[in-house]
Amino acid sequence: MREIGIYVHVPFCVQKCAYCDFVSYADKIELSQQYIKEVKKEISAKRNEINEEIQVKTIYIGGGTPSYIKSALMVDLINHIRKEFVVKPDAEITIEANPGSITQPKLKDYMSVGINRLSMGLQTTDNKLLNRLGRVHTYNRFLESYLLARQMRNEKCKYRFNDRYTWSNNRNITGYN
């Protein structure tokens, strides 16, 4: 049985970051329900095109900011993928999140459908630079979100950054000194 990974792009954000080259839209949250409905149709159509037995070993929900939209839509999406495909019991299921869009109810919903990895970006610990980059959170908000995820026992939540590397690279991009 062949194993595959599935990537789903969720292009909605609170605001577009200055450095972001991905397809994403700020202030279009009202389209998120219809968007997920269309993604589910596409998933079903792709499944019907596949003429072999397959298993899903990874699901990655990126964006944009997938955690910005209602968690019920993520639950619906993951359940639909499970309906269309055999998802391995130990599959890694990741959702990208921004600090500030994470809440305890959302994390509970994510965990209820097997989302077991949270990818949360932190470009720098410097609040002035975060602001200049167009980030909608502070370093303290990142820490709050991180600690909440750890508290919820999301054991695969990774807390990795190198502030010196980020500083030296982002300083040149933004002109921040």
Secondary structure as UniProt FT lines:
FT   STRAND          2..10
FT   STRAND          12..13
FT   TURN            18..19
FT   STRAND          25..26
FT   HELIX           29..31
FT   HELIX           32..49
FT   STRAND          54..63
FT   HELIX           66..68
FT   HELIX           71..84
FT   STRAND          86..97
FT   TURN            99..100
FT   HELIX           104..112
FT   TURN            113..114
FT   STRAND          117..120
FT   HELIX           127..132
FT   TURN            133..134
FT   HELIX           139..151
FT   TURN            152..153
FT   TURN            155..156
FT   HELIX           163..174
//
